[in-house]
Amino acid sequence: MEGFYSNRTDFIRAAIRSELNVHADEVKSTAVRKASAIGIMVFNRRLLEAAQASGTMVDIRVIGMAKIADDVMPELARATIRSFEVNGIVRAPKAVLAAISDHMGKSGAFFGK
């Protein structure tokens, strides 16, 4: 450590950065696959199409409100959402809710269109 890093904290930061770089693909795919939030989370067609293009399924967990945008087709939701659990409010088109109904965990109030 002597001469390369100004202190122990710099050494630890460098080691963590190095490990994250080595495992960057796994870190990125985990971030894409697991979407968790406290507050409001919106899923639109572009976001789900990106997940589909990368070949990943999305696990969604929200405390607050989850919204699936009107531009999301039921087929896209079914192809990309592996699990959907909301403690709070869900706003989504009725057809999308029907398409992912078997992927849903315990959820709060539903508002479909």
CORUR-V691874 format. One record per residue. N is the residue number from 1. D_CENTER is the distance of its C-alpha to the mean C-alpha in whole Angstrom. Layout:
# CORUR-V691874
N_D_CENTER + N_D_CENTER
This chain:
# CORUR-V691874
1_38 + 2_41 + 3_42 + 4_38 + 5_36 + 6_37 + 7_36 + 8_34 + 9_31 + 10_31 + 11_32 + 12_29 + 13_26 + 14_28 + 15_27 + 16_23 + 17_23 + 18_25 + 19_23 + 20_19 + 21_21 + 22_22 + 23_19 + 24_17 + 25_16 + 26_14 + 27_13 + 28_11 + 29_10 + 30_9 + 31_7 + 32_5 + 33_5 + 34_4 + 35_2 + 36_6 + 37_9 + 38_12 + 39_14 + 40_13 + 41_9 + 42_10 + 43_9 + 44_12 + 45_14 + 46_13 + 47_10 + 48_10 + 49_13 + 50_12 + 51_9 + 52_13 + 53_15 + 54_13 + 55_14 + 56_10 + 57_9 + 58_6 + 59_6 + 60_6 + 61_8 + 62_10 + 63_13 + 64_15 + 65_14 + 66_11 + 67_13 + 68_13 + 69_15 + 70_18 + 71_18 + 72_16 + 73_18 + 74_18 + 75_18 + 76_15 + 77_13 + 78_15 + 79_14 + 80_11 + 81_9 + 82_10 + 83_10 + 84_10 + 85_12 + 86_13 + 87_16 + 88_17 + 89_17 + 90_15 + 91_17 + 92_17 + 93_19 + 94_21 + 95_21 + 96_17 + 97_17 + 98_20 + 99_18 + 100_16 + 101_18 + 102_18 + 103_15 + 104_15 + 105_15 + 106_17 + 107_17 + 108_19 + 109_21 + 110_20 + 111_21 + 112_21 + 113_23
